């Protein structure tokens, strides 16, 4: 069971620490130790993973998550009381960051994915709104979507989408890669045909749409790099 579901978490000292340490600061556990049988614990794990992986990157934290600063503050206050150090450090980064202005094209693209998720969400809740924005923003990153959400595997991403965006998730009957599925759904809703062949199995891009999404999580890799660095 995650610590933060019941008590204030230990304060996070710096968002520039590695992602796994940030996750541990938020929840009291390393990512691989998280138990997620309970739905609230699962949501806490997802949110901590998102914050941790985004906080380990350069640039303002709220921007990396696709949230307004006040939305990020509300999320952390609700789910991770005691993580004031993380917010304080992120605010300082926002004030002093040399990060370039947001790319309007990327913002527009993220907004389209967010609107798709919002239109097909399971329930009308503030956390679903936050998750739609965060998933959409992280979908612009280059890795598998589950990796750039900081999750441990694709199965956790599927569970997240089935829990919060079930009307959309159930349409992925052929188990297409989620990022590809989002964009294909948006194109089809606008009347565009995205595929060069009518049968997926005959398409030269089959592996790009349906291939395996395996690998080690970004949080696990970050922890390993930190431990190796400490020994060397």
Buried (B, 14 or more C-beta within 10 A) or exposed (E): BBBBBEEEBBBBEEBEBBBBBBBBBBBBBBBEEBEBEEEEBBBBBBBBBBBBBBBBBEBBBBBBBBBEBEBBBBBBEEBBEBBBBBBBBBBEBBEEBEEEEEEEEEBEBBBBBBEBBBEBBBEEEEBBBBBBBBBBBBBBBEEBBBBBBBBBBBEBBBBBBBBBBBEBBEEBEEEBBBBBBBBBBBEEEEEEEEBEEEEEEEBEBEEEBBEEBEBEBBBBBBBEEBEEEEEE
